[in-house]
Every structure is written in structure tokens, then in C-alpha cells.
Amino acid sequence: MAELKNLTKRGENYSQWYNELVVKADLAEQSAVRGCMVIKPYGYAIWEKMQRQLDDMFKETGHVNAYFPLLIPKSFLSKEAEHVEGFAKECAVVTHYRLKNSDNGQGVTVDPAARLEEELIIRPTSETIIWNTYKNWIQSYRDLPILCNQWANVMRWEMRTRLFLRTAEFLWQEGHTAHATKEEAEEEAVKMLNVYSTFAEKYMAMPVIKGVKSESEKFAGAVNTYTIEALMQDGKALQSGTSHFLGQNFAKAFDVQFLDRDNSLSYVWATSWGVSTRLMGALIMSHSDDNGLVLPPKLAPIQVVIVPIYRGEEQLAQIDEKVAGIVSALKAKGISVKYDNADNKRPGFKFADYELKGVPVRLVMGGRDLENNTIEVMRRDTLEKETRTCDGIVEYVEQLLEDIQNNIFEKARKFRDASIREVDTYAEFKEEIEKGGFIYAHWDGTAETEALIKEETKATIRCIPEDMDATPGVCMVTGKPSARRVLFARSY
């Protein structure tokens, strides 16, 4: 039990707290392959709930799932110059297709006679293979729009990794859509950003700021990149979802044209958009505390756990019978519940373990509760306990889960809002950025100034916010005209 509770405190070392929590809460662990992770069953159960909800939201907006190859011919990445430049340093390359026994009989070696004519790239993202495919699917405006999504893994070679936040291989979804008009494609890109924003706030209970990336920070090959930016408890930003308006860049690179209504050839307009298992890191760092995970009920694999405290088998049998009705009634409400009457762990260990794993509600029934028709209720977000009568407990728990979801969001929103400041001078900016949080400041719109700020302060432009007053001013660094304030932060 001491091992479960012995977490580094966030205030002592936030990075170490995060790394320990991911492992101790049984979410993930390092693998035998450097830079790659094993997502453990409890961690994967949270990802599955995210995936299921997002998949439903995609389908409600007319999207369908497909699957495209893991391996991409190297020549495909050469067709869109900006795209390949953006990913070239992160690509894993397959050069051979066969192994053979070593001549000395010790294991296997690559067969030099099995070299591929053209190297294959393990996908860092799928625009190129998908647009090569779309060329065969699109002839006329009647074939548009194409609204495809795929759930997949991708590989981006990373030297410095952290579980969920930055790994060489990660899981994600990537939407790739094709449209007849620029307006329709732009509308799609914004629509999907709003889907991500809704998911982050309603399900992850994580407030986000929506906006457009600067030219330097946008996706390689995009015309515009839309983003949602969240603030973690250590004051660093985390990009939590992006949606890209790709213009006609990929259609031109792969010669994807269609006959429009006027019977003339036009290039197709495109979008792509994605979120990844990085959202797991966002979920952990947005809400969790020094006792472990704090999970929003809508994404918790176990929403309610019930633990009996008993003396003797006869009393346990009576509690089992009493709890069975509560379990059935909770399940009938669509609430995921676990009754842990296993006798191989003491109640105190179970309490610590479920607290560490962020189970939103814990119910405890002992011998006295059995006599009094009561049950102890503890909520994970505040650690408050109370004793309630068993009559009406199901309705109470149902409401409590909703209250916890709302409370977690409000706590995160208040923290985020209290961490936003406006500054007007570069000296003030340098001072404020050390405190963490989001800073709104004027910038002259040049890549040179942006690079200077990043080099001197490690802060980047997170986005040009969509819902903020666009009052002109002067750049805090150069004094040149600035169209509006932009959002700066240090980030993951």
C-alpha cells in the first residue's frame, strides 16, 4: 500500500510525478523497443472510451472508417515537398524484405539479396498513400465529398520520449476528406476542430482554446492548421488536437482532378485532422493530484467501485446479497460498476488502489451499514466521504457522477483562466513566461520575431485565438504594427 501511495508530489517534481503515475496506475510502461510503449489494459480501457466516443461523433458528422497501408513508397513522400521536409527526420525506413540464418549459426541476419527496389516508409501520417488512392476513387463531382477516417498507429522517430506524450509509435485517428470546393473543405476543417473541442470539454472535462497556428507552427503541407490548446497543471500548454485545411496541395501532387458541374477539370480540395494517445497524457495532467489519477466519469473504465468490509463468511454473504441489487440497478442506468469482494487484498489496499486509479465514486458497506441500511460514499475528485441510506443510492450516485464531471471541468477552467495574462512589453513577457500559463501579447507576424522569442524564452505561439478581440497594436519585441494579440506558452 505504501508503494501505491508513495507518489512524488506535483510541487516537488511535476515531470517525475507524471512518469510515476502513468506506471503506478497501470496505464503504460516502457517496452523492449526504445521509444515505444506498452499500453496496459487499464490505460487501453480509457483510450477505448475516448475512441468510442470520438468515433460516434465522427459518424454523426457523416464520416466513415477505412484502413490504408502501414507502408508508404518513398517516392510518394517526395511528391509534396513541404510535407516531406516536415517529416524527413522522423521517418523509419524499410529496406529489406527477408532475414536468413547467420553463417555462424548464431541467430539471423538481413539477407543482402532481399533489398527492396524502392524503400518503404513506415507511415508518419497517411496523406500521401491516401491521396494516391483517392486518385482512383474520384472522377466526377458526383464522387465528392469523400469523408474517411482511419484508426491506426503511426511511427515518428523520437529520441527523447515520455509515455503517452511523445513516443516513437503512437495510436491515433486521422481523418482525410476530399471536397469539390474550397469553402466546403474549409468548413470541414473548422467543423472537425469543433468536434475535438466539444470532446475535450464535455468528455475529458478539459477546457481548450481554439485558434489557428502561425505559419511556422502549421502542419507540413497545410494551408491552415486549426488547433485546440489546453493548459496542464504545471503551466505548460499541450496541443490536444489539430485540423488542417490542405487546399489543393496534395491533389496537385498526386494529380487528383474531377469533372465539375460545368464539365471542366478541377483539382480536389482537402482536409486532414487527428488526435492521438497524447490525449491520455492531457487527461492525466489536467486533473490528477498527489494521490493519483482523477478521471472524469464519462471516460472512467470503472465509474463506481463497491468494497465490502466484513467479519466472517456469513456477514460477507449478507453484504453480497444486499450489494447485488445496487450493482444491478447501477448497471441498468448504464453505469460501469465493480464489486470487489476478493479476499486476497485488504480493504485498505483496495481503497488506495482505486484512489490511485482515479475511480470517480467508491461505495463501502460494512456490518453496521448492513444493520442500518446505509452505505459510505466517497467521491474521488474532492475525497469527501458521507454516509447515505441505501434507499435512493442509485439515483444519488447517478447525480454524483454528473456533479463530479462538472466539478472537474470547472476546476480546470478556473485554473486555466487564472493562468492567462496580457503583456505589452518584451521585458514583462520574459518575466511572466517564467511563471507558466498562457500569455496574450502582440507580435509583428514575422517568422524571424517568432524564432527569436522561442530561442530566448522557450515559448512558442500556440495559436492565433478565434474568440479573442482582434484589436491592433504594436509588437512587444520590434515595435512594428501587430494585427492582434496571439497566444504564447511554453509547451510539451
C-alpha positions in Angstrom: 0.0 0.0 0.0 2.9 2.3 0.8 4.2 1.7 -2.8 0.8 2.7 -4.2 0.7 5.9 -2.2 4.4 6.8 -2.4 4.0 9.2 -5.4 6.3 12.1 -5.9 4.4 15.3 -5.2 3.5 17.5 -8.1 5.0 20.5 -6.4 8.3 18.7 -5.9 8.9 17.4 -9.4 6.0 17.5 -11.8 7.7 15.5 -14.5 8.6 12.7 -12.1 5.1 12.7 -10.6 3.7 12.2 -14.1 6.1 9.4 -15.1 5.5 7.6 -11.8 1.7 8.0 -12.0 1.5 6.5 -15.5 3.3 3.4 -14.3 1.9 3.0 -10.8 -1.7 3.5 -12.1 -1.1 0.6 -14.5 -1.7 2.8 -17.6 1.5 2.0 -19.6 5.1 1.0 -19.3 8.3 1.2 -21.4 8.8 -1.6 -23.9 11.8 -3.6 -25.2 11.8 -1.3 -28.2 13.4 2.0 -27.3 10.9 4.9 -27.6 7.9 2.7 -27.8 5.4 1.9 -25.0 3.2 -0.9 -23.9 -0.3 0.4 -23.1 -1.6 -1.8 -20.3 -5.3 -3.0 -20.1 -6.4 -0.2 -17.7 -4.8 2.5 -19.9 -6.2 1.0 -23.0 -9.7 0.8 -21.5 -9.6 4.6 -21.1 -8.3 5.0 -24.7 -11.2 2.7 -25.9 -13.7 5.0 -24.2 -12.2 8.0 -25.9 -12.1 6.2 -29.2 -15.7 5.0 -28.9 -17.0 8.5 -28.2 -15.0 10.2 -30.9 -15.9 7.5 -33.4 -19.6 8.1 -32.7 -19.1 11.9 -33.1 -17.3 11.4 -36.4 -20.1 9.1 -37.7 -22.7 11.7 -36.6 -21.0 14.2 -38.9 -21.1 11.8 -41.9 -17.7 10.2 -41.7 -16.9 6.6 -42.4 -13.9 4.4 -41.3 -11.4 2.9 -43.7 -7.9 1.5 -43.5 -4.8 2.3 -45.5 -1.4 0.6 -45.6 1.2 1.0 -42.9 4.0 1.1 -45.5 4.4 4.0 -48.0 6.6 4.0 -51.1 9.4 6.5 -50.5 8.6 8.2 -53.8 5.2 9.2 -52.5 6.8 11.4 -49.8 8.8 13.2 -52.5 5.7 14.5 -54.3 4.7 17.1 -51.8 8.0 19.0 -51.0 6.9 20.8 -47.8 5.3 17.7 -46.5 8.4 15.5 -46.9 10.6 18.2 -45.4 8.4 18.3 -42.3 8.7 14.6 -41.7 12.0 13.5 -43.2 14.0 13.5 -40.0 11.3 11.3 -38.2 10.9 8.5 -40.8 11.6 4.9 -40.2 12.7 3.2 -43.4 12.2 -0.5 -44.5 15.0 -1.5 -46.9 14.8 -5.4 -47.0 12.1 -8.0 -47.0 13.8 -11.1 -45.7 16.0 -12.5 -43.0 18.3 -15.6 -43.2 20.2 -17.7 -40.7 23.6 -16.3 -39.9 26.6 -18.2 -41.4 27.9 -18.9 -37.9 24.6 -20.4 -36.9 24.1 -17.7 -34.2 20.6 -16.2 -34.9 19.5 -14.4 -38.0 20.8 -11.6 -40.3 19.4 -9.4 -43.0 19.6 -11.2 -46.4 21.5 -8.7 -48.6 19.9 -10.3 -51.7 16.5 -9.2 -50.4 16.9 -5.5 -50.8 13.7 -3.7 -51.9 13.8 -1.9 -55.3 12.2 1.1 -53.6 12.4 1.7 -49.9 9.2 1.8 -47.9 8.4 4.3 -45.1 6.5 3.3 -42.0 3.8 5.9 -42.1 4.4 9.1 -40.0 1.0 10.2 -41.3 -1.0 9.0 -44.3 -1.8 11.9 -46.6 0.4 10.6 -49.4 -0.8 7.0 -49.6 -4.4 8.2 -49.2 -4.2 10.8 -52.0 -2.6 8.3 -54.3 -5.6 6.1 -53.5 -8.2 8.9 -53.9 -6.9 9.4 -57.4 -8.6 6.1 -58.3 -11.8 6.9 -56.5 -12.5 10.4 -57.9 -13.5 11.2 -61.4 -16.5 13.5 -61.1 -18.2 15.9 -58.7 -20.6 13.1 -58.0 -17.8 11.2 -56.3 -17.4 14.0 -53.8 -17.2 14.6 -50.9 -15.1 11.7 -49.5 -15.3 11.7 -45.7 -12.9 9.0 -44.5 -11.3 8.4 -41.1 -8.9 5.7 -40.1 -7.9 4.4 -36.6 -4.3 3.4 -36.8 -0.7 3.5 -35.5 2.0 5.8 -36.8 5.8 6.0 -36.4 7.8 9.2 -35.9 11.3 8.5 -34.7 11.8 10.3 -31.4 15.0 10.3 -29.3 13.6 11.9 -26.2 10.3 10.2 -25.2 7.7 10.3 -22.5 4.9 7.8 -22.1 1.8 9.0 -24.0 3.1 12.5 -24.6 5.8 11.7 -27.0 6.6 8.1 -28.2 8.1 6.8 -31.5 4.9 4.8 -32.2 1.5 6.0 -31.1 -2.1 5.3 -31.7 -4.4 7.9 -33.3 -7.2 8.6 -35.7 -6.6 10.5 -38.9 -9.4 11.9 -41.0 -8.8 12.6 -44.7 -11.5 14.3 -46.7 -11.9 15.4 -50.3 -14.2 18.2 -51.5 -15.4 19.9 -54.7 -14.9 23.5 -53.3 -12.6 25.5 -51.2 -15.4 26.7 -49.0 -16.6 23.1 -48.3 -13.1 22.0 -47.3 -12.6 25.0 -45.0 -15.9 24.4 -43.4 -15.0 20.7 -42.8 -11.7 21.7 -41.2 -13.4 24.0 -38.8 -16.2 21.6 -38.1 -13.8 18.8 -37.1 -11.9 21.2 -34.8 -15.2 21.9 -33.1 -15.8 18.2 -32.7 -12.4 17.9 -30.9 -13.2 21.0 -28.8 -16.6 19.5 -27.7 -15.0 16.2 -26.9 -12.2 17.8 -24.9 -14.6 19.9 -22.8 -17.7 17.6 -22.5 -15.9 14.3 -22.1 -12.3 15.0 -21.0 -13.5 17.9 -18.8 -10.6 19.8 -20.2 -11.1 23.4 -21.3 -9.4 24.4 -24.5 -8.6 27.5 -26.6 -9.4 27.2 -30.3 -7.4 29.0 -32.9 -5.1 28.9 -36.0 -1.4 28.0 -35.9 1.2 30.5 -37.1 2.9 29.9 -40.4 5.9 28.4 -38.7 3.9 26.1 -36.5 1.4 24.7 -39.0 1.3 21.2 -40.3 3.8 20.4 -43.1 1.8 20.7 -46.4 -1.2 22.6 -45.0 -2.6 26.0 -46.0 -4.0 26.5 -42.5 -3.8 24.4 -39.3 -6.5 24.8 -36.7 -5.7 23.7 -33.1 -7.1 23.3 -29.6 -4.7 24.2 -26.9 -5.0 23.0 -23.3 -3.1 24.1 -20.2 -1.6 21.5 -17.9 -1.3 21.9 -14.1 2.4 22.8 -14.4 1.5 25.8 -16.5 2.7 24.3 -19.8 0.5 24.1 -22.9 -0.4 20.9 -24.7 -1.6 20.8 -28.3 -4.6 18.5 -28.0 -6.0 18.2 -31.5 -5.4 19.7 -34.9 -7.4 20.0 -38.1 -5.8 21.1 -41.4 -7.1 22.8 -44.5 -4.8 21.4 -47.1 -6.0 23.4 -50.0 -5.2 21.6 -53.3 -1.6 20.8 -52.4 -2.0 17.0 -52.2 -4.5 16.9 -55.1 -1.9 18.7 -57.3 1.0 16.5 -56.0 -1.0 13.3 -56.9 -2.9 14.7 -59.8 -6.3 14.2 -58.3 -8.8 16.0 -60.6 -12.5 15.8 -61.2 -15.1 16.9 -63.7 -17.1 19.7 -62.0 -20.7 20.6 -62.8 -19.5 22.8 -65.7 -17.8 19.8 -67.2 -14.3 21.2 -66.7 -11.4 19.7 -64.8 -10.6 20.9 -61.3 -8.3 19.9 -58.6 -9.9 18.5 -55.4 -9.8 20.4 -52.1 -8.6 18.6 -49.0 -8.5 18.4 -45.2 -6.9 16.1 -42.6 -7.4 16.1 -38.9 -6.3 13.9 -36.0 -5.9 13.3 -32.3 -3.7 10.7 -30.6 -2.9 8.8 -27.4 -1.3 12.1 -26.4 -4.8 12.9 -25.1 -4.1 10.3 -22.4 -1.3 12.5 -21.2 -3.5 15.5 -21.4 -6.2 13.8 -19.3 -3.7 12.8 -16.6 -2.0 16.2 -16.4 -5.2 18.2 -16.4 -6.9 16.7 -13.4 -4.8 14.2 -11.4 -3.5 15.0 -7.9 -0.9 13.8 -5.4 -3.0 10.8 -4.6 -3.1 9.5 -8.2 -5.4 9.8 -11.2 -8.6 11.8 -11.2 -10.7 10.6 -14.1 -13.8 12.4 -15.5 -16.7 9.9 -15.0 -17.5 9.9 -18.8 -14.1 8.3 -19.6 -13.5 6.2 -16.4 -13.4 2.5 -17.2 -14.9 1.8 -13.7 -17.2 4.6 -12.6 -18.2 3.1 -9.3 -16.4 0.6 -7.1 -18.0 -1.1 -4.2 -15.9 -2.6 -1.4 -17.3 -4.8 1.4 -15.8 -4.7 5.0 -16.9 -7.9 6.8 -16.2 -10.3 9.6 -16.7 -13.9 8.5 -18.2 -15.6 5.5 -21.8 -15.3 6.8 -21.6 -11.5 7.0 -20.0 -11.3 3.6 -22.8 -13.4 2.1 -25.4 -10.9 3.6 -23.4 -7.9 2.1 -23.1 -9.7 -1.2 -26.9 -10.1 -1.4 -27.5 -6.5 -0.4 -25.0 -5.1 -2.9 -26.2 -7.3 -5.7 -29.4 -5.2 -6.0 -27.4 -2.0 -6.1 -25.0 -3.3 -8.7 -27.9 -4.4 -11.0 -29.7 -1.1 -10.6 -26.5 0.9 -11.4 -25.8 -1.2 -14.4 -29.4 -0.7 -15.6 -28.6 3.1 -15.6 -25.6 2.4 -17.9 -23.1 3.0 -15.1 -20.0 0.8 -15.1 -19.6 -0.7 -11.6 -17.2 -3.2 -10.0 -18.0 -5.1 -6.8 -14.6 -6.1 -5.3 -15.2 -8.8 -2.7 -12.0 -10.6 -3.5 -10.4 -11.9 -0.3 -6.7 -11.7 -1.4 -6.4 -8.0 -0.6 -7.3 -6.0 2.5 -9.8 -3.2 2.2 -7.2 -0.5 2.9 -5.1 -1.7 -0.1 -8.2 -1.7 -2.3 -9.1 1.9 -1.2 -5.6 3.1 -2.1 -5.5 1.2 -5.4 -8.9 2.6 -6.6 -8.0 6.1 -5.5 -4.7 5.8 -7.4 -6.6 4.7 -10.5 -9.0 7.5 -10.3 -12.3 5.6 -9.9 -14.8 8.5 -9.5 -17.0 7.0 -6.8 -16.3 4.5 -4.1 -19.0 2.8 -2.0 -18.2 0.9 1.1 -20.5 -1.4 3.0 -19.7 -2.9 6.4 -21.5 -4.8 9.1 -23.0 -1.7 10.8 -24.1 -0.4 7.3 -25.9 -3.7 6.8 -27.8 -3.3 10.0 -28.6 0.4 9.4 -29.4 0.1 5.6 -26.6 2.6 4.9 -23.5 2.8 2.7 -20.4 5.0 2.7 -19.9 7.2 -0.4 -16.6 8.8 -1.3 -16.0 11.0 -4.4 -12.5 10.9 -5.9 -12.3 14.5 -7.0 -12.6 16.0 -3.5 -12.0 12.9 -1.4 -15.2 13.8 0.6 -17.0 11.0 2.4 -20.6 10.7 3.6 -22.9 8.0 4.8 -26.2 7.6 2.9 -29.2 5.4 3.2 -29.3 2.6 0.6 -32.7 3.8 -0.4 -32.2 6.1 -3.4 -28.5 5.4 -3.5 -28.6 4.6 -7.2 -30.2 7.9 -8.2 -27.8 9.7 -5.8 -24.7 8.1 -7.4 -26.1 8.9 -10.9 -26.3 12.6 -10.0 -23.0 12.5 -8.2 -21.2 11.3 -11.3 -22.6 14.2 -13.2 -21.6 16.6 -10.4 -18.0 15.2 -10.4 -17.7 15.6 -14.2 -18.8 19.2 -14.0 -16.7 20.0 -10.9 -13.5 18.6 -12.6 -14.2 20.8 -15.6 -14.8 23.9 -13.6 -11.7 23.4 -11.5 -9.6 23.1 -14.7 -11.3 26.0 -16.3 -10.7 28.3 -13.2 -7.1 27.3 -13.2 -6.7 28.0 -16.9 -8.5 31.3 -16.7 -6.4 32.4 -13.7 -3.2 31.5 -15.7 -4.0 33.8 -18.7 -2.3 37.2 -18.7 -1.9 40.1 -21.2 1.5 41.7 -21.5 2.7 44.7 -23.6 6.5 44.7 -23.3 9.1 42.1 -24.0 10.7 42.6 -20.6 7.3 41.9 -18.9 6.8 38.9 -21.2 10.2 37.3 -20.2 9.3 37.8 -16.5 5.7 36.4 -16.9 6.6 33.4 -19.0 8.7 32.0 -16.1 5.5 31.7 -14.1 3.9 29.4 -16.7 0.5 29.7 -18.2 -0.9 31.4 -21.3 0.2 34.9 -22.3 -1.5 37.1 -24.8 0.9 39.5 -26.5 1.3 41.4 -29.7 3.6 40.0 -32.4 4.6 41.5 -35.7 3.7 38.4 -37.8 7.2 37.6 -38.9 8.9 34.2 -38.6 12.1 36.0 -37.5 10.5 37.5 -34.4 8.7 34.3 -33.6 12.0 32.4 -33.8 13.8 34.9 -31.6 11.1 34.7 -28.9 11.4 30.9 -29.0 15.2 31.0 -28.8 15.3 33.5 -25.9 12.3 32.3 -23.8 11.5 28.7 -25.0 7.9 30.0 -25.6 6.0 29.4 -28.8 2.9 30.8 -30.4 0.3 28.2 -29.5 -2.4 29.8 -31.8 -4.0 32.9 -33.1 -7.2 32.6 -31.0 -10.5 32.6 -32.8 -12.7 34.1 -30.0 -10.5 36.9 -28.8 -10.7 40.6 -29.5 -8.6 41.4 -32.7 -7.5 44.9 -31.7 -4.4 46.1 -33.5 -1.3 47.1 -31.5 2.5 47.0 -31.7 4.8 44.0 -31.4 6.3 43.6 -28.0 9.7 42.8 -29.5 10.1 45.0 -32.5 7.5 47.8 -32.0 6.2 47.2 -35.5 2.5 47.0 -36.2 0.6 43.9 -35.0 -2.8 42.9 -36.3 -3.8 41.3 -32.9 -2.6 39.6 -29.8 -1.6 35.9 -30.1 -1.4 33.1 -27.5 2.1 32.3 -26.2 3.2 29.5 -23.8 5.9 27.0 -23.1 4.6 23.6 -24.2 5.0 19.9 -24.3 
